Amino acid sequence: MYIDLHNHVQSWSPDAKQTWAEFSQGMQRAGLLGFGLSDHYDIGSYTKTGREWVFDTEEYMRTFGPERRSLAEARAKTEAAGAIHKPAFFLGMELGYLPDQVDRLSQLMAQDFDYFILSAHKLKGMDPYDETERVYGQGLPPIYSIYLQTLLEAAKRLPRPSILAHFDYISRYAPQERSKMRYKGLEGEFDSIFRYLIEQGIALELNTGTIGALIDKGYSLEEALPDRAIWERYFDLGGELVTVTTDSHKTEHHMRFVPAALKYLAELGLEHLTYFEHCQPQTYRFN
């Protein structure tokens, strides 16, 4: 049983390559317990054609709101349909943090979505994807430290996001081949984030997109899984709220590396994953 909350579709996320039909049908075919849509809202980011990475949230709600199904509703519909699987569907947003847009982002978070994923796609005004030399030129340890500090700042300044996304995002685009983020050397930064998330009831995301990026760099699947010390420390401090997501932008991403990620967490002793309905955390057993 598995629920994937971090996904993107065409027309709403500029970098998505899958349609709503391809996405929703793929999730149903995969037999997921439930899935969510969380398109990008990145103020100040633009495509090459000048389109800003934002959308009309009211239109988004009108388009996808009628599709929302709680887990209880999904189970009831499945039973009524005579064992035809009807997964739950949750509607969220992925908000890109910018220090000077806290008020606007906070207003968005007052809307009736199921969850808000908090991300940092820019670092001190720089984009790791497009400006690799500027971002990574000083070496990995300093920029990884700054990135984790930015995530903590974002979590503290915005009104209780549901999920903190891909803490290792910054490692994906580093030009260095061995760019995997590790706990050693970043102990203070990770501990500060974990303590705050646990105190505030914010879930921590294991995003399999980073696993794919590291494999593309030459890591084996086992090597590309997150540094065990990171997650061991989160659990040691009392962390319990975890989401596993594929961050899918196209159909090839559906369920990518999910079995390996679930096995990895189970071996660390985790038994339940987290999802959200109307911003309220719920848990389910995944094994």
ABEGO torsion letter per residue (X at the ends): XBBBABBBBBGABAABABBAAAAAAAAAAAGBABBBBBBBBBBGBBBAAGBBBBBBAAAAAAAAAAABBBAAAAAAAAAAAGGBBBBBBBBBBBBBBBAAAAAAAAAAAABBBABBBBBBABBGGBBAAABAAAAAAAEAAAAAAAAAAAAAAAAAABBGBABBBGAAAAAAABABABABBBABGAAAAAAAAAAAAAAAGBBBBBBAAAAAAAAAAGBBAAAABBBAAAAAAAAAAGBABBBBBAGBABAAABGBGAAAAAAAAAAAGBABBBBBBGGBBBBBBAX
